[in-house]
Amino acid sequence: MILADVGLAELFWTVLWLFFLFMFIWVFVALVSDLFRDHTLSGWAKAGWIILLVLFPLVGSLIYLIVRGKGMTERSIAAQQQAQAQFDSYVRQAAGPSGNSSVDDLARLAELRSNGHLSDAEYETMKARIVGGSTPASA
């Protein structure tokens, strides 16, 4: 039976090595994504970093983190702020105009009357509809 051939220590070391393998892959993907997120580097510089990361993964990753670690944080914060701004814009757009309240409708009516687009009688009629009362008697 296969389970009998694997001891607890071997299982522990296998899990530990798998953990470090996944961590290395995660760091590598984070570094490469940061590298291509940076628009200030030239294509040659990006190619040089990729070559360094592929040929010497551990040393290249450490050098990248030492040299460009602060910039990684700044680019990450900028990307998060941009994503938040896009989300806020989408929410405002999806919610529609906030002018669904009676106060906003009355303000628009007053503006239309002051611009001369509505007569006083039309204004009073529409105002009565918004407020919920009956239409005023004509004067």
N, CA, C and O atoms as CSV, one atom per row, in Angstrom:
chain,resi,resn,atom,element,x,y,z
A,1,MET,N,N,0.833,-1.172,0.000
A,1,MET,CA,C,0.000,0.000,0.000
A,1,MET,C,C,0.884,1.244,0.000
A,1,MET,O,O,1.910,1.276,0.680
A,2,ILE,N,N,0.491,2.275,-0.763
A,2,ILE,CA,C,1.315,3.460,-0.953
A,2,ILE,C,C,1.392,4.299,0.317
A,2,ILE,O,O,2.449,4.851,0.621
A,3,LEU,N,N,0.316,4.405,1.053
A,3,LEU,CA,C,0.311,5.205,2.271
A,3,LEU,C,C,1.311,4.688,3.300
A,3,LEU,O,O,1.885,5.472,4.055
A,4,ALA,N,N,1.518,3.403,3.334
A,4,ALA,CA,C,2.444,2.832,4.309
A,4,ALA,C,C,3.881,3.194,3.982
A,4,ALA,O,O,4.731,3.179,4.873
A,5,ASP,N,N,4.181,3.525,2.705
A,5,ASP,CA,C,5.550,3.856,2.307
A,5,ASP,C,C,5.902,5.314,2.576
A,5,ASP,O,O,7.076,5.680,2.513
A,6,VAL,N,N,4.921,6.146,2.872
A,6,VAL,CA,C,5.169,7.571,3.104
A,6,VAL,C,C,5.042,7.843,4.592
A,6,VAL,O,O,3.989,7.639,5.196
A,7,GLY,N,N,6.141,8.309,5.165
A,7,GLY,CA,C,6.120,8.641,6.591
A,7,GLY,C,C,5.648,10.066,6.815
A,7,GLY,O,O,5.503,10.838,5.868
A,8,LEU,N,N,5.413,10.404,8.058
A,8,LEU,CA,C,4.944,11.737,8.413
A,8,LEU,C,C,5.996,12.797,8.095
A,8,LEU,O,O,5.652,13.891,7.646
A,9,ALA,N,N,7.263,12.490,8.321
A,9,ALA,CA,C,8.327,13.453,8.032
A,9,ALA,C,C,8.427,13.716,6.538
A,9,ALA,O,O,8.599,14.862,6.124
A,10,GLU,N,N,8.323,12.667,5.720
A,10,GLU,CA,C,8.370,12.857,4.262
A,10,GLU,C,C,7.180,13.671,3.787
A,10,GLU,O,O,7.322,14.517,2.904
A,11,LEU,N,N,6.032,13.432,4.351
A,11,LEU,CA,C,4.835,14.191,3.995
A,11,LEU,C,C,5.001,15.653,4.378
A,11,LEU,O,O,4.635,16.546,3.614
A,12,PHE,N,N,5.555,15.896,5.569
A,12,PHE,CA,C,5.794,17.265,6.011
A,12,PHE,C,C,6.736,17.998,5.063
A,12,PHE,O,O,6.457,19.128,4.660
A,13,TRP,N,N,7.865,17.353,4.699
A,13,TRP,CA,C,8.827,17.996,3.794
A,13,TRP,C,C,8.238,18.226,2.409
A,13,TRP,O,O,8.542,19.234,1.771
A,14,THR,N,N,7.412,17.322,1.942
A,14,THR,CA,C,6.766,17.503,0.637
A,14,THR,C,C,5.830,18.701,0.670
A,14,THR,O,O,5.826,19.509,-0.259
A,15,VAL,N,N,5.043,18.823,1.721
A,15,VAL,CA,C,4.137,19.955,1.855
A,15,VAL,C,C,4.926,21.253,1.976
A,15,VAL,O,O,4.544,22.270,1.396
A,16,LEU,N,N,6.026,21.223,2.727
A,16,LEU,CA,C,6.862,22.413,2.878
A,16,LEU,C,C,7.462,22.848,1.545
A,16,LEU,O,O,7.451,24.034,1.216
A,17,TRP,N,N,7.988,21.887,0.772
A,17,TRP,CA,C,8.556,22.208,-0.531
A,17,TRP,C,C,7.490,22.727,-1.494
A,17,TRP,O,O,7.752,23.644,-2.271
A,18,LEU,N,N,6.301,22.150,-1.448
A,18,LEU,CA,C,5.214,22.644,-2.290
A,18,LEU,C,C,4.822,24.069,-1.898
A,18,LEU,O,O,4.529,24.896,-2.762
A,19,PHE,N,N,4.818,24.350,-0.610
A,19,PHE,CA,C,4.523,25.700,-0.143
A,19,PHE,C,C,5.536,26.692,-0.709
A,19,PHE,O,O,5.158,27.740,-1.232
A,20,PHE,N,N,6.831,26.358,-0.602
A,20,PHE,CA,C,7.862,27.261,-1.120
A,20,PHE,C,C,7.795,27.381,-2.642
A,20,PHE,O,O,8.078,28.450,-3.185
A,21,LEU,N,N,7.433,26.322,-3.326
A,21,LEU,CA,C,7.278,26.385,-4.778
A,21,LEU,C,C,6.147,27.351,-5.150
A,21,LEU,O,O,6.314,28.191,-6.034
A,22,PHE,N,N,5.004,27.232,-4.480
A,22,PHE,CA,C,3.893,28.140,-4.766
A,22,PHE,C,C,4.227,29.576,-4.396
A,22,PHE,O,O,3.836,30.509,-5.098
A,23,MET,N,N,4.949,29.758,-3.294
A,23,MET,CA,C,5.371,31.112,-2.912
A,23,MET,C,C,6.309,31.703,-3.958
A,23,MET,O,O,6.191,32.882,-4.293
A,24,PHE,N,N,7.235,30.907,-4.477
A,24,PHE,CA,C,8.145,31.384,-5.497
A,24,PHE,C,C,7.384,31.774,-6.763
A,24,PHE,O,O,7.658,32.812,-7.365
A,25,ILE,N,N,6.442,30.950,-7.154
A,25,ILE,CA,C,5.650,31.261,-8.355
A,25,ILE,C,C,4.853,32.540,-8.132
A,25,ILE,O,O,4.746,33.371,-9.034
A,26,TRP,N,N,4.297,32.700,-6.940
A,26,TRP,CA,C,3.520,33.895,-6.632
A,26,TRP,C,C,4.397,35.147,-6.695
A,26,TRP,O,O,3.997,36.154,-7.278
A,27,VAL,N,N,5.577,35.090,-6.104
A,27,VAL,CA,C,6.502,36.225,-6.131
A,27,VAL,C,C,6.927,36.518,-7.566
A,27,VAL,O,O,6.982,37.679,-7.971
A,28,PHE,N,N,7.225,35.482,-8.330
A,28,PHE,CA,C,7.648,35.674,-9.719
A,28,PHE,C,C,6.548,36.361,-10.530
A,28,PHE,O,O,6.824,37.293,-11.285
A,29,VAL,N,N,5.312,35.908,-10.379
A,29,VAL,CA,C,4.196,36.525,-11.105
A,29,VAL,C,C,4.003,37.967,-10.651
A,29,VAL,O,O,3.735,38.839,-11.478
A,30,ALA,N,N,4.132,38.233,-9.360
A,30,ALA,CA,C,3.988,39.602,-8.852
A,30,ALA,C,C,5.068,40.507,-9.424
A,30,ALA,O,O,4.787,41.647,-9.796
A,31,LEU,N,N,6.302,40.014,-9.498
A,31,LEU,CA,C,7.394,40.826,-10.039
A,31,LEU,C,C,7.201,41.097,-11.526
A,31,LEU,O,O,7.401,42.220,-11.988
A,32,VAL,N,N,6.816,40.079,-12.266
A,32,VAL,CA,C,6.621,40.264,-13.713
A,32,VAL,C,C,5.435,41.194,-13.974
A,32,VAL,O,O,5.502,42.038,-14.867
A,33,SER,N,N,4.357,41.050,-13.212
A,33,SER,CA,C,3.214,41.944,-13.414
A,33,SER,C,C,3.577,43.379,-13.042
A,33,SER,O,O,3.137,44.314,-13.711
A,34,ASP,N,N,4.368,43.570,-11.989
A,34,ASP,CA,C,4.817,44.915,-11.640
A,34,ASP,C,C,5.732,45.477,-12.713
A,34,ASP,O,O,5.676,46.665,-13.030
A,35,LEU,N,N,6.554,44.636,-13.258
A,35,LEU,CA,C,7.475,45.063,-14.305
A,35,LEU,C,C,6.714,45.599,-15.511
A,35,LEU,O,O,7.097,46.623,-16.076
A,36,PHE,N,N,5.656,44.929,-15.908
A,36,PHE,CA,C,4.903,45.373,-17.072
A,36,PHE,C,C,3.886,46.455,-16.736
A,36,PHE,O,O,3.348,47.089,-17.644
A,37,ARG,N,N,3.609,46.684,-15.455
A,37,ARG,CA,C,2.737,47.775,-15.042
A,37,ARG,C,C,3.481,49.106,-15.074
A,37,ARG,O,O,2.860,50.163,-15.187
A,38,ASP,N,N,4.811,49.057,-14.974
A,38,ASP,CA,C,5.615,50.273,-14.941
A,38,ASP,C,C,5.791,50.807,-16.355
A,38,ASP,O,O,6.380,50.149,-17.212
A,39,HIS,N,N,5.271,52.014,-16.587
A,39,HIS,CA,C,5.345,52.604,-17.919
A,39,HIS,C,C,6.583,53.478,-18.102
A,39,HIS,O,O,6.796,54.017,-19.187
A,40,THR,N,N,7.398,53.627,-17.065
A,40,THR,CA,C,8.591,54.454,-17.177
A,40,THR,C,C,9.785,53.670,-17.711
A,40,THR,O,O,10.734,54.272,-18.212
A,41,LEU,N,N,9.761,52.353,-17.618
A,41,LEU,CA,C,10.876,51.530,-18.111
A,41,LEU,C,C,10.759,51.325,-19.612
A,41,LEU,O,O,9.662,51.225,-20.162
A,42,SER,N,N,11.910,51.265,-20.257
A,42,SER,CA,C,11.913,50.970,-21.686
A,42,SER,C,C,11.724,49.475,-21.905
A,42,SER,O,O,11.802,48.681,-20.968
A,43,GLY,N,N,11.481,49.112,-23.128
A,43,GLY,CA,C,11.328,47.698,-23.461
A,43,GLY,C,C,12.603,46.917,-23.212
A,43,GLY,O,O,12.553,45.761,-22.791
A,44,TRP,N,N,13.747,47.539,-23.468
A,44,TRP,CA,C,15.034,46.862,-23.244
A,44,TRP,C,C,15.261,46.595,-21.759
A,44,TRP,O,O,15.761,45.537,-21.376
A,45,ALA,N,N,14.888,47.566,-20.928
A,45,ALA,CA,C,15.061,47.379,-19.486
A,45,ALA,C,C,14.153,46.258,-18.983
A,45,ALA,O,O,14.554,45.449,-18.146
A,46,LYS,N,N,12.935,46.222,-19.498
A,46,LYS,CA,C,12.017,45.150,-19.104
A,46,LYS,C,C,12.546,43.795,-19.558
A,46,LYS,O,O,12.473,42.815,-18.816
A,47,ALA,N,N,13.075,43.741,-20.766
A,47,ALA,CA,C,13.648,42.482,-21.267
A,47,ALA,C,C,14.834,42.057,-20.414
A,47,ALA,O,O,14.994,40.871,-20.124
A,48,GLY,N,N,15.668,43.012,-20.007
A,48,GLY,CA,C,16.800,42.695,-19.138
A,48,GLY,C,C,16.361,42.133,-17.799
A,48,GLY,O,O,16.939,41.162,-17.311
A,49,TRP,N,N,15.340,42.738,-17.201
A,49,TRP,CA,C,14.833,42.228,-15.932
A,49,TRP,C,C,14.254,40.828,-16.098
A,49,TRP,O,O,14.465,39.969,-15.242
A,50,ILE,N,N,13.527,40.589,-17.187
A,50,ILE,CA,C,12.947,39.259,-17.427
A,50,ILE,C,C,14.058,38.220,-17.571
A,50,ILE,O,O,13.969,37.129,-17.007
A,51,ILE,N,N,15.092,38.556,-18.320
A,51,ILE,CA,C,16.218,37.623,-18.492
A,51,ILE,C,C,16.865,37.324,-17.138
A,51,ILE,O,O,17.167,36.171,-16.829
A,52,LEU,N,N,17.075,38.372,-16.333
A,52,LEU,CA,C,17.669,38.178,-15.008
A,52,LEU,C,C,16.771,37.299,-14.137
A,52,LEU,O,O,17.260,36.418,-13.430
A,53,LEU,N,N,15.452,37.539,-14.187
A,53,LEU,CA,C,14.529,36.759,-13.362
A,53,LEU,C,C,14.431,35.302,-13.822
A,53,LEU,O,O,14.235,34.404,-13.002
A,54,VAL,N,N,14.567,35.066,-15.126
A,54,VAL,CA,C,14.463,33.693,-15.627
A,54,VAL,C,C,15.769,32.925,-15.401
A,54,VAL,O,O,15.740,31.767,-14.984
A,55,LEU,N,N,16.909,33.560,-15.674
A,55,LEU,CA,C,18.189,32.865,-15.551
A,55,LEU,C,C,18.609,32.683,-14.088
A,55,LEU,O,O,19.133,31.634,-13.714
A,56,PHE,N,N,18.378,33.700,-13.274
A,56,PHE,CA,C,18.765,33.645,-11.866
A,56,PHE,C,C,17.549,34.018,-11.013
A,56,PHE,O,O,17.468,35.138,-10.508
A,57,PRO,N,N,16.607,33.090,-10.851
A,57,PRO,CA,C,15.330,33.459,-10.228
A,57,PRO,C,C,15.441,33.981,-8.799
A,57,PRO,O,O,14.832,35.001,-8.479
A,58,LEU,N,N,16.188,33.325,-7.948
A,58,LEU,CA,C,16.254,33.753,-6.552
A,58,LEU,C,C,17.028,35.063,-6.414
A,58,LEU,O,O,16.549,36.003,-5.780
A,59,VAL,N,N,18.207,35.127,-6.998
A,59,VAL,CA,C,19.025,36.340,-6.921
A,59,VAL,C,C,18.337,37.486,-7.662
A,59,VAL,O,O,18.317,38.617,-7.176
A,60,GLY,N,N,17.777,37.198,-8.827
A,60,GLY,CA,C,17.083,38.229,-9.597
A,60,GLY,C,C,15.884,38.787,-8.851
A,60,GLY,O,O,15.636,39.992,-8.884
A,61,SER,N,N,15.139,37.919,-8.180
A,61,SER,CA,C,13.986,38.380,-7.404
A,61,SER,C,C,14.427,39.270,-6.250
A,61,SER,O,O,13.821,40.310,-5.993
A,62,LEU,N,N,15.477,38.859,-5.560
A,62,LEU,CA,C,15.971,39.673,-4.449
A,62,LEU,C,C,16.497,41.022,-4.926
A,62,LEU,O,O,16.236,42.048,-4.298
A,63,ILE,N,N,17.241,41.027,-6.042
A,63,ILE,CA,C,17.746,42.292,-6.594
A,63,ILE,C,C,16.581,43.190,-6.997
A,63,ILE,O,O,16.593,44.389,-6.721
A,64,TYR,N,N,15.578,42.611,-7.648
A,64,TYR,CA,C,14.421,43.395,-8.086
A,64,TYR,C,C,13.716,44.019,-6.883
A,64,TYR,O,O,13.355,45.195,-6.916
A,65,LEU,N,N,13.518,43.235,-5.825
A,65,LEU,CA,C,12.841,43.746,-4.640
A,65,LEU,C,C,13.647,44.846,-3.952
A,65,LEU,O,O,13.074,45.804,-3.433
A,66,ILE,N,N,14.969,44.712,-3.947
A,66,ILE,CA,C,15.812,45.727,-3.316
A,66,ILE,C,C,15.821,47.004,-4.143
A,66,ILE,O,O,15.667,48.100,-3.604
A,67,VAL,N,N,16.000,46.863,-5.453
A,67,VAL,CA,C,16.144,48.028,-6.325
A,67,VAL,C,C,14.810,48.722,-6.568
A,67,VAL,O,O,14.742,49.951,-6.555
A,68,ARG,N,N,13.756,47.954,-6.790
A,68,ARG,CA,C,12.489,48.540,-7.232
A,68,ARG,C,C,11.339,48.318,-6.257
A,68,ARG,O,O,10.178,48.488,-6.631
A,69,GLY,N,N,11.635,47.944,-5.023
A,69,GLY,CA,C,10.588,47.640,-4.047
A,69,GLY,C,C,9.699,48.829,-3.720
A,69,GLY,O,O,8.480,48.675,-3.633
A,70,LYS,N,N,10.281,50.015,-3.537
A,70,LYS,CA,C,9.496,51.201,-3.216
A,70,LYS,C,C,8.570,51.564,-4.374
A,70,LYS,O,O,7.416,51.937,-4.163
A,71,GLY,N,N,9.081,51.452,-5.586
A,71,GLY,CA,C,8.256,51.739,-6.762
A,71,GLY,C,C,7.106,50.757,-6.908
A,71,GLY,O,O,6.031,51.113,-7.390
A,72,MET,N,N,7.342,49.503,-6.484
A,72,MET,CA,C,6.266,48.505,-6.531
A,72,MET,C,C,5.097,48.949,-5.663
A,72,MET,O,O,3.938,48.834,-6.062
A,73,THR,N,N,5.405,49.451,-4.488
A,73,THR,CA,C,4.362,49.910,-3.572
A,73,THR,C,C,3.602,51.080,-4.177
A,73,THR,O,O,2.372,51.111,-4.138
A,74,GLU,N,N,4.327,52.037,-4.734
A,74,GLU,CA,C,3.681,53.213,-5.318
A,74,GLU,C,C,2.795,52.827,-6.497
A,74,GLU,O,O,1.685,53.344,-6.628
A,75,ARG,N,N,3.270,51.924,-7.357
A,75,ARG,CA,C,2.460,51.494,-8.506
A,75,ARG,C,C,1.241,50.704,-8.050
A,75,ARG,O,O,0.171,50.813,-8.648
A,76,SER,N,N,1.395,49.915,-7.003
A,76,SER,CA,C,0.265,49.154,-6.478
A,76,SER,C,C,-0.796,50.080,-5.886
A,76,SER,O,O,-1.990,49.879,-6.111
A,77,ILE,N,N,-0.371,51.080,-5.140
A,77,ILE,CA,C,-1.312,52.040,-4.561
A,77,ILE,C,C,-2.015,52.817,-5.662
A,77,ILE,O,O,-3.225,53.031,-5.592
A,78,ALA,N,N,-1.267,53.245,-6.684
A,78,ALA,CA,C,-1.880,53.979,-7.798
A,78,ALA,C,C,-2.899,53.115,-8.534
A,78,ALA,O,O,-3.959,53.605,-8.924
A,79,ALA,N,N,-2.591,51.848,-8.726
A,79,ALA,CA,C,-3.533,50.947,-9.407
A,79,ALA,C,C,-4.787,50.747,-8.563
A,79,ALA,O,O,-5.889,50.701,-9.111
A,80,GLN,N,N,-4.646,50.626,-7.243
A,80,GLN,CA,C,-5.804,50.467,-6.368
A,80,GLN,C,C,-6.661,51.725,-6.351
A,80,GLN,O,O,-7.889,51.635,-6.338
A,81,GLN,N,N,-6.027,52.904,-6.349
A,81,GLN,CA,C,-6.783,54.149,-6.374
A,81,GLN,C,C,-7.527,54.311,-7.693
A,81,GLN,O,O,-8.665,54.781,-7.711
A,82,GLN,N,N,-6.893,53.926,-8.794
A,82,GLN,CA,C,-7.553,54.000,-10.090
A,82,GLN,C,C,-8.735,53.035,-10.147
A,82,GLN,O,O,-9.791,53.384,-10.674
A,83,ALA,N,N,-8.571,51.842,-9.618
A,83,ALA,CA,C,-9.671,50.877,-9.596
A,83,ALA,C,C,-10.815,51.386,-8.726
A,83,ALA,O,O,-11.981,51.214,-9.080
A,84,GLN,N,N,-10.496,52.011,-7.588
A,84,GLN,CA,C,-11.534,52.562,-6.718
A,84,GLN,C,C,-12.273,53.695,-7.414
A,84,GLN,O,O,-13.496,53.793,-7.312
A,85,ALA,N,N,-11.541,54.554,-8.122
A,85,ALA,CA,C,-12.181,55.655,-8.841
A,85,ALA,C,C,-13.088,55.127,-9.947
A,85,ALA,O,O,-14.181,55.655,-10.154
A,86,GLN,N,N,-12.652,54.094,-10.657
A,86,GLN,CA,C,-13.496,53.505,-11.694
A,86,GLN,C,C,-14.739,52.874,-11.084
A,86,GLN,O,O,-15.828,52.990,-11.645
A,87,PHE,N,N,-14.591,52.211,-9.948
A,87,PHE,CA,C,-15.737,51.609,-9.283
A,87,PHE,C,C,-16.723,52.685,-8.820
A,87,PHE,O,O,-17.931,52.544,-9.008
A,88,ASP,N,N,-16.206,53.760,-8.216
A,88,ASP,CA,C,-17.075,54.843,-7.761
A,88,ASP,C,C,-17.814,55.471,-8.934
A,88,ASP,O,O,-19.001,55.781,-8.831
A,89,SER,N,N,-17.113,55.659,-10.047
A,89,SER,CA,C,-17.742,56.218,-11.241
A,89,SER,C,C,-18.842,55.296,-11.747
A,89,SER,O,O,-19.914,55.761,-12.135
A,90,TYR,N,N,-18.584,54.001,-11.743
A,90,TYR,CA,C,-19.591,53.037,-12.197
A,90,TYR,C,C,-20.811,53.056,-11.282
A,90,TYR,O,O,-21.945,53.010,-11.760
A,91,VAL,N,N,-20.589,53.124,-9.980
A,91,VAL,CA,C,-21.706,53.142,-9.043
A,91,VAL,C,C,-22.549,54.395,-9.248
A,91,VAL,O,O,-23.778,54.324,-9.242
A,92,ARG,N,N,-21.890,55.552,-9.430
A,92,ARG,CA,C,-22.635,56.782,-9.673
A,92,ARG,C,C,-23.442,56.695,-10.964
A,92,ARG,O,O,-24.583,57.154,-11.028
A,93,GLN,N,N,-22.834,56.098,-11.994
A,93,GLN,CA,C,-23.516,55.963,-13.275
A,93,GLN,C,C,-24.678,54.980,-13.168
A,93,GLN,O,O,-25.757,55.239,-13.701
A,94,ALA,N,N,-24.471,53.862,-12.491
A,94,ALA,CA,C,-25.525,52.850,-12.371
A,94,ALA,C,C,-26.668,53.330,-11.486
A,94,ALA,O,O,-27.823,52.972,-11.717
A,95,ALA,N,N,-26.358,54.134,-10.480
A,95,ALA,CA,C,-27.403,54.641,-9.596
A,95,ALA,C,C,-28.261,55.678,-10.293
A,95,ALA,O,O,-29.375,55.960,-9.853
A,96,GLY,N,N,-27.760,56.244,-11.365
A,96,GLY,CA,C,-28.519,57.254,-12.086
A,96,GLY,C,C,-28.389,58.599,-11.408
A,96,GLY,O,O,-27.719,58.738,-10.385
A,97,PRO,N,N,-29.033,59.573,-11.987
A,97,PRO,CA,C,-28.948,60.899,-11.378
A,97,PRO,C,C,-29.604,60.892,-10.007
A,97,PRO,O,O,-30.608,60.219,-9.775
A,98,SER,N,N,-29.013,61.653,-9.122
A,98,SER,CA,C,-29.524,61.661,-7.754
A,98,SER,C,C,-30.716,62.592,-7.615
A,98,SER,O,O,-31.166,62.858,-6.500
A,99,GLY,N,N,-31.224,63.083,-8.715
A,99,GLY,CA,C,-32.317,64.051,-8.681
A,99,GLY,C,C,-33.681,63.411,-8.652
A,99,GLY,O,O,-34.579,63.911,-9.331
A,100,ASN,N,N,-33.895,62.372,-7.935
A,100,ASN,CA,C,-35.201,61.731,-7.853
A,100,ASN,C,C,-36.015,62.252,-6.673
A,100,ASN,O,O,-37.161,61.844,-6.491
A,101,SER,N,N,-35.452,63.131,-5.882
A,101,SER,CA,C,-36.180,63.611,-4.716
A,101,SER,C,C,-37.022,64.819,-5.091
A,101,SER,O,O,-36.772,65.472,-6.104
A,102,SER,N,N,-37.997,65.104,-4.288
A,102,SER,CA,C,-38.898,66.238,-4.527
A,102,SER,C,C,-38.146,67.558,-4.454
A,102,SER,O,O,-38.446,68.488,-5.202
A,103,VAL,N,N,-37.186,67.640,-3.569
A,103,VAL,CA,C,-36.422,68.881,-3.421
A,103,VAL,C,C,-35.671,69.194,-4.706
A,103,VAL,O,O,-35.655,70.341,-5.152
A,104,ASP,N,N,-35.053,68.191,-5.299
A,104,ASP,CA,C,-34.328,68.403,-6.546
A,104,ASP,C,C,-35.281,68.778,-7.675
A,104,ASP,O,O,-34.963,69.632,-8.503
A,105,ASP,N,N,-36.446,68.140,-7.708
A,105,ASP,CA,C,-37.435,68.478,-8.737
A,105,ASP,C,C,-37.911,69.915,-8.581
A,105,ASP,O,O,-38.053,70.636,-9.569
A,106,LEU,N,N,-38.159,70.333,-7.345
A,106,LEU,CA,C,-38.575,71.713,-7.110
A,106,LEU,C,C,-37.475,72.705,-7.494
A,106,LEU,O,O,-37.760,73.777,-8.027
A,107,ALA,N,N,-36.242,72.353,-7.226
A,107,ALA,CA,C,-35.125,73.229,-7.595
A,107,ALA,C,C,-35.032,73.362,-9.110
A,107,ALA,O,O,-34.782,74.451,-9.628
A,108,ARG,N,N,-35.235,72.248,-9.823
A,108,ARG,CA,C,-35.217,72.319,-11.291
A,108,ARG,C,C,-36.382,73.157,-11.816
A,108,ARG,O,O,-36.223,73.926,-12.764
A,109,LEU,N,N,-37.542,73.006,-11.203
A,109,LEU,CA,C,-38.695,73.814,-11.621
A,109,LEU,C,C,-38.438,75.301,-11.404
A,109,LEU,O,O,-38.764,76.124,-12.260
A,110,ALA,N,N,-37.856,75.641,-10.264
A,110,ALA,CA,C,-37.556,77.048,-9.983
A,110,ALA,C,C,-36.542,77.589,-10.989
A,110,ALA,O,O,-36.630,78.737,-11.423
A,111,GLU,N,N,-35.597,76.755,-11.346
A,111,GLU,CA,C,-34.611,77.187,-12.343
A,111,GLU,C,C,-35.269,77.407,-13.704
A,111,GLU,O,O,-34.967,78.381,-14.393
A,112,LEU,N,N,-36.171,76.497,-14.089
A,112,LEU,CA,C,-36.877,76.659,-15.361
A,112,LEU,C,C,-37.731,77.930,-15.353
A,112,LEU,O,O,-37.808,78.632,-16.361
A,113,ARG,N,N,-38.367,78.226,-14.224
A,113,ARG,CA,C,-39.188,79.437,-14.131
A,113,ARG,C,C,-38.314,80.681,-14.192
A,113,ARG,O,O,-38.677,81.662,-14.841
A,114,SER,N,N,-37.161,80.651,-13.520
A,114,SER,CA,C,-36.291,81.829,-13.526
A,114,SER,C,C,-35.654,82.050,-14.893
A,114,SER,O,O,-35.316,83.183,-15.239
A,115,ASN,N,N,-35.485,80.988,-15.673
A,115,ASN,CA,C,-34.939,81.122,-17.028
A,115,ASN,C,C,-36.007,81.534,-18.033
A,115,ASN,O,O,-35.686,81.854,-19.178
A,116,GLY,N,N,-37.268,81.532,-17.623
A,116,GLY,CA,C,-38.345,81.941,-18.505
A,116,GLY,C,C,-38.942,80.810,-19.313
A,116,GLY,O,O,-39.730,81.063,-20.224
A,117,HIS,N,N,-38.595,79.575,-19.011
A,117,HIS,CA,C,-39.140,78.436,-19.748
A,117,HIS,C,C,-40.530,78.042,-19.262
A,117,HIS,O,O,-41.281,77.392,-19.988
A,118,LEU,N,N,-40.879,78.437,-18.025
A,118,LEU,CA,C,-42.192,78.136,-17.462
A,118,LEU,C,C,-42.854,79.425,-17.002
A,118,LEU,O,O,-42.199,80.328,-16.480
A,119,SER,N,N,-44.152,79.493,-17.202
A,119,SER,CA,C,-44.898,80.637,-16.663
A,119,SER,C,C,-45.178,80.376,-15.193
A,119,SER,O,O,-44.974,79.265,-14.704
A,120,ASP,N,N,-45.647,81.404,-14.484
A,120,ASP,CA,C,-45.945,81.248,-13.061
A,120,ASP,C,C,-47.054,80.225,-12.847
A,120,ASP,O,O,-47.002,79.454,-11.889
A,121,ALA,N,N,-48.046,80.203,-13.713
A,121,ALA,CA,C,-49.163,79.256,-13.570
A,121,ALA,C,C,-48.675,77.824,-13.783
A,121,ALA,O,O,-49.053,76.922,-13.036
A,122,GLU,N,N,-47.832,77.613,-14.808
A,122,GLU,CA,C,-47.288,76.268,-15.054
A,122,GLU,C,C,-46.424,75.824,-13.877
A,122,GLU,O,O,-46.472,74.668,-13.457
A,123,TYR,N,N,-45.632,76.759,-13.351
A,123,TYR,CA,C,-44.780,76.446,-12.203
A,123,TYR,C,C,-45.613,76.006,-11.009
A,123,TYR,O,O,-45.294,75.002,-10.371
A,124,GLU,N,N,-46.672,76.737,-10.699
A,124,GLU,CA,C,-47.515,76.408,-9.548
A,124,GLU,C,C,-48.210,75.066,-9.750
A,124,GLU,O,O,-48.360,74.301,-8.797
A,125,THR,N,N,-48.637,74.771,-10.978
A,125,THR,CA,C,-49.300,73.500,-11.259
A,125,THR,C,C,-48.348,72.334,-11.052
A,125,THR,O,O,-48.687,71.352,-10.393
A,126,MET,N,N,-47.155,72.450,-11.618
A,126,MET,CA,C,-46.166,71.359,-11.491
A,126,MET,C,C,-45.672,71.218,-10.049
A,126,MET,O,O,-45.409,70.113,-9.574
A,127,LYS,N,N,-45.552,72.348,-9.372
A,127,LYS,CA,C,-45.121,72.311,-7.977
A,127,LYS,C,C,-46.154,71.577,-7.124
A,127,LYS,O,O,-45.796,70.801,-6.238
A,128,ALA,N,N,-47.416,71.821,-7.390
A,128,ALA,CA,C,-48.477,71.154,-6.638
A,128,ALA,C,C,-48.453,69.651,-6.898
A,128,ALA,O,O,-48.720,68.868,-5.987
A,129,ARG,N,N,-48.139,69.235,-8.124
A,129,ARG,CA,C,-48.045,67.794,-8.438
A,129,ARG,C,C,-46.887,67.147,-7.677
A,129,ARG,O,O,-47.009,66.033,-7.167
A,130,ILE,N,N,-45.779,67.853,-7.612
A,130,ILE,CA,C,-44.602,67.295,-6.940
A,130,ILE,C,C,-44.833,67.181,-5.441
A,130,ILE,O,O,-44.511,66.163,-4.829
A,131,VAL,N,N,-45.389,68.224,-4.862
A,131,VAL,CA,C,-45.612,68.244,-3.426
A,131,VAL,C,C,-46.690,67.236,-3.049
A,131,VAL,O,O,-46.689,66.716,-1.933
A,132,GLY,N,N,-47.601,66.958,-3.960
A,132,GLY,CA,C,-48.624,65.963,-3.695
A,132,GLY,C,C,-49.990,66.566,-3.434
A,132,GLY,O,O,-50.957,65.850,-3.174
A,133,GLY,N,N,-50.063,67.860,-3.503
A,133,GLY,CA,C,-51.352,68.516,-3.293
A,133,GLY,C,C,-52.142,68.564,-4.595
A,133,GLY,O,O,-51.685,68.075,-5.628
A,134,SER,N,N,-53.281,69.134,-4.538
A,134,SER,CA,C,-54.092,69.278,-5.738
A,134,SER,C,C,-53.606,70.471,-6.529
A,134,SER,O,O,-52.887,71.323,-6.007
A,135,THR,N,N,-54.001,70.532,-7.792
A,135,THR,CA,C,-53.585,71.645,-8.648
A,135,THR,C,C,-54.274,72.904,-8.163
A,135,THR,O,O,-55.447,72.866,-7.791
A,136,PRO,N,N,-53.567,74.009,-8.163
A,136,PRO,CA,C,-54.158,75.249,-7.671
A,136,PRO,C,C,-55.220,75.763,-8.627
A,136,PRO,O,O,-55.199,75.470,-9.823
A,137,ALA,N,N,-56.136,76.524,-8.087
A,137,ALA,CA,C,-57.171,77.117,-8.925
A,137,ALA,C,C,-56.555,78.173,-9.802
A,137,ALA,O,O,-55.667,78.907,-9.368
A,138,SER,N,N,-57.007,78.257,-11.004
A,138,SER,CA,C,-56.411,79.238,-11.928
A,138,SER,C,C,-56.809,80.625,-11.500
A,138,SER,O,O,-57.944,80.852,-11.079
A,139,ALA,N,N,-55.877,81.562,-11.606
A,139,ALA,CA,C,-56.105,82.934,-11.159
A,139,ALA,C,C,-56.618,83.803,-12.255
A,139,ALA,O,O,-56.861,84.990,-12.038
